[in-house]
Amino acid sequence: MPESPVPTHQARGLRAVLAVLFLIASTAAAAAPGRALLDGPWPDLDAAPAVQGLFVTFPSRSPFTPADMADPAAVTETTGRGTLFLPPGEAPARALPAVVLLHGSGGVLAARELTYGAQLARMGVAALVVDSFAARRELASGFVQRILEITETMLVADAYAALRHLASLPAVDPSRVALLGFSYGGMAAMYALNAGVAELMAPGGLRFAAHASFYGPCIARFQAPRTTGAPLLMLWGGEDELIDAARCDTVAQEFRSGGSRVQTRVYPGAVHQWDGPWGRRATGRLLTGCRFLVERDGTVRDENSGLAMTGSLLRKAMLAFCVEDRPYQIGRDDAVRAQSTRDLGRFLAGTIGG
């Protein structure tokens, strides 16, 4: 039996309702950080309108080691500095996921941290690129001096300070903020996952929803391996001379035993800093033999010498025991960069995205 035709006025009303529903769905899809975007190729910034970064400051501190935070009043206060990238358009309250990015020992790079920040914003994710070196220019300006005076612990302090800053923004969801670090910053991103370190930095406070380390040397292990419970992604190159793969596998297993889901990904043939601005070249000095133990109270002890790191002179002595006087290779590899951002995108989509 044929269906009865819908009266004209009812048809018009139905079309109007469908049009409104379509508009709502389209607006939500445009504003939301869709999983497909994070999972797929990252946006080409040359083919899209520029996303402008905003200079921001926030209160932070400069602990030399995590143990210093046991008495925060004794730790020097610092004004944290960063570049904030926000997705285009207005976002509903507490709608945006976010990423805090920590630079490597060479500092913030336009081709790396600032590019990733703008790309994340294009995909609907707020991004805060932290510049820990710029915040502490009175401590050091040269490359070697920065590594001696501005420790990975200071980067961790800045990371938690940046998390608090993002949580103060009405559009950001503080429960969906990830921490991403490159090389030196990758070491800090792993430090920040330890539950004891996190509690020293932010007693009873916010925690990152996910952590990712791009070619971060696995120098530090933790006497108390309990983590915050957040997942961790570890990426490194198969030919990276700064990475001791066996030690990184051990560190990954200890994070798993401490309560985190850990993914590791190795890119065959890739060397250090595959997403930097330079082609293959030698730089720096090898520190693959360095071994630190972060004790329960936050003291950092050198496993080779038994020394406790209590200042830059002892840090210099500790590094003298383990740094080899030969350089390592870095080199941009666009194919690896594309794959690593896709792997990162999948990880973010499954932890803070969508």
N, C-alpha and C positions, 0 to 999 in steps of 0.2 A: 504494500500500500504506500503511495507516495506521501512524503512528509508535507505538512501544511506550511505554506510560506510564512516567513516571519513578517509581522506588520512593519510598515515603513518606519514609524516613529521608534519602534523597539530596535530595529536594525541600526538606525542612527545612534541611539543611545549605546548600543553594544559596541559600535565602532569607536565612539568617544571614550568608553571605558578602556578598550584595548589600546587606544592611542596613548592614554595616560599611563597605563601599565608599561607599555613599550618605552615611553620616555623615562620613567623611573628606572627601569632595568638598564637602559642605555647609559644613564647618568651614573648609576652605581658601578657599571662595568668600566666606565672611563675613569672613575675616581679610585677604584680599588686596585691594589697592587696584584694584578692577576697572576695566578700560578703559571699560566702559559708564557707570559712575558719573562718572568724570572727564570723559567726553565729553558727558554730558547736563547737564540743569539742576543747579546746585549745591544742596545741601540747605538747607531752610528751618530755621534754628536754633530758631525759635519753636515748630516742630512736633516737635522732637526733644529728648531730654534734653541738658542743657548739658554741653559739654566744658570742663573747668576748665583754665585756663592756669597753668603753674608758673613762678614767678620763678626765673631762673637767672643765674649769673655765670660769666665765663670770662676768661682772660688775653688782653689785646689791647694795641695800641700806638696812638699818635696822630701818625703822620707827616703833615706839612703837605702834602707832595707825594710822589709815588712815589719820587723821587730820594733822599729822606731815608732810605729803607729800605736804601740801599746800606751804611749803617752803623747797623744796628739798635740797637747799644748806645747810640747818641746820641739815640735816639727815646724820648720819654716813654712809660713803661709805663702802661697803663690797664686798669681792670677793666671788661670788657664786660658789658652788661646786656641781658636779653631775657626774653621770655615764651615758654615751650615748651608746645606743644599736642601731645599724644600720642593716637593712636587708642584708643578704648575696648578693653579686653580685653588679654590677653597676646599678644605677638608672638614668633614664633620668632627665634632669633639671626640678626642681619644680614638681616632680612626686609623692613624698612620703607624705602621711599623717603622723601625728606624735601625740604623747601623752606626756604630762608633768606629772610626778607622784610625789605627795607630801606625805611624810611619816607621821606616827602617833607619839604620844608622846614618844614612845619607840625608835624612830629613824628608820633608814633604816634597814630593815630585809632582809636577803638573801632569806628566804622562801616566802616573799611577794613582796616587791617592785622590787628587783633584778630579781626574777623569772618572774614576770609579764613583766618586761622590755625585758627579753630575749624571752619570748613567743610572745610578740607583734612583735618583730623584725622578728621572724620566720614566722609571718603572713603578712610581708610586711609593717609594720608600724614602723617608727622610734620612739624610746622611750628615754626620758631623765629623769632619777631618780634624783631628787634634794635632797641634804643633807643640810638642813638649820641649823641643829645643828653643823655639822662639820665646817660650814662657820663662826660660832660664838662661838668657844670654849673659847675665851677670856671672854665671858659673863657668861657662865655657863657650867658645865660638868655633875653634878648630875641630877637625874630625876626631883626632885622637883624644883631645882634652874632653870632648863631649862624652865619649864612651867611658872615660874614667870618672867624670863628675856627675853625669846625668844618667842614673841607673835605670834598668828596666823596671825597678820598683816605682820610680817616679812616673813612668809611663802608665803603670797600673793605677796609681793614685789619680792621674789625669783621666783615665778611662772611667773610673767610678764617679769622678766629679762631672764628667761629660754626661754620664747616665742620669745624674741628678738634674743637670741642666735640661736635657731632653724631656725628662718627666715633668718639668715645669711648663712646657709648651702645651697649650690646650689641645692641639691637634694630634699630639703623639700619644700612643698607647704605651705606657711605661712597662707593661708586661710583655711587650713584643719588641725588645731592643737587643740586637746582636752586637758582638764585639769582634772586629776583624783586624788582624795585625799582619804586617809584612816584615819578615826577617827579625830585626831587633824588636819591632812591635809584635811580631808573631810570638816571640819569647814571652813578652808581657801578656799577650792574650792567653797563653797557657798558665802563667802565674795566676792570673785573675780567676781562673776556674777553680783553684784550690779553695776549699771551704774556709780554712783557717786564714788564708790571705784575704779572702773576701770579707770575712768578719772583722778583721783588723782595719780594712779600708772603709767599710760601711757597716758599722755595728747595727745589726737588726734592720738594715736598710734594703734598698733595691738590689736585685741581682740580674745579670744578663740572661736572656732566654736562650742564647746560643753563642758559641765561640768558634772562630776560624783562624787558623794560622797558615799563612802563605810562607813557605820555606823558612820557618822559624827554627833555628838550631836548638836541639833538645839538650841544652846544657844542664838545666835544673831538674832535679827530682825532689820529691817531698817526703819527709819523714812520716807525716800523717797524710795518706793519699786521699782522704775523703774530699769529694768535690761538691760543688753547689748543686749537682744533679743535671746541669745543662749539658746538651750534646756538644761535641767537639768535632770539627773537621780539620784534618792535618793534610796539607799538600806540599810535596817537594819533588825536585827533579832527580832523575836517576843518576845524573852525572854531577850533582851539586856537591862540591868538595867541602862545603860547610856543614853538610848533613851526615851524621853517623847513623845510617839507617837502622842498625841493630839497636842503638840506644833509643832512637825514636820509636821503634817497635816496643821496647820495654816501657818507655814513658806512656805510650798509648795504652798498653795493657794495665799499667798502674792507674791511669785515669778511669779505665773501665772498672777495675776493682773498687775504685773509690765512689762509683755510682753514676758515671756518665756513659752515654752511648758515644762511641768514638768511631769515626770513619777516617781511613787513610787512603790517599791516592798518590801514586808515584807516576811521573811522566817520563818515560824512557828517553834518554838523550838530552833532557833539559838540564841546564845549569842554573845557577842562582840568578834571581831577579829576571825571570823570563818576561816580565811585563814592564820593565823599565824603559827609558828612552834610548839606551845605548846598545850597539851591536856587541858581538863577542869581544871581550877585553879582560885583562888581568887587573885585579885591584885588591886592596886591603891585605890582611894577614889571616892565615888559617887559625881558627880557634876550636877546631873539631875535638881536640884533646881536653878541652876544659870541662870540668865536672863540678857542679855546685849541688849542695844539699840544703834545702830550705827546712830548717828544723821546726818543731811544733810551735815554738814561741815566735817564729818569724826570722830568727837568726839565719843568715846565709853563710854556709861554711864550705870551704874549698875541699873537695874530697881528695885532691892530690897532696896538698900540703897540711891540711888540718886547720888552716887559719880561718878565723871568723872575719867576715867583711864588716869592718866598723868605720871605714872611711876610705877616701880615695887612695891614700898611700898603701894601705893593705890591699885594696882592690888591684892596684898596679902590681903589687908583689904577687898576688894570686894569678893574675894574667901572665906574668913573666914565667911562671912555671909551666903554662900550658899552650901559649900562643906560639905557633911555628913561624919562622921568619921566611915565609914564602907566600905569594899571593894566591888567590882563588879566581876562578873564572865567573864572570857574569855575562849575560847576553840575552837580548830580546828575542823572543820566538813567538810570532803572531799566532801560529797554529796552536801552540801550548796555551797562550793567553786566552784564545777563544774557548778552548776546552776547559781551562780552569775556571773561567767566569761562568761557563755553563754548569760545571760541577758545583760552584758556589751558589749559583742561582737555584739549583735543585735543593741544596741544603737549606737555603733561606726560605724557599717556598714551603718546605716541610716543617720549618720551625717558627718563623715569624710572619710568613707571607700569607696573602690571600684571605 
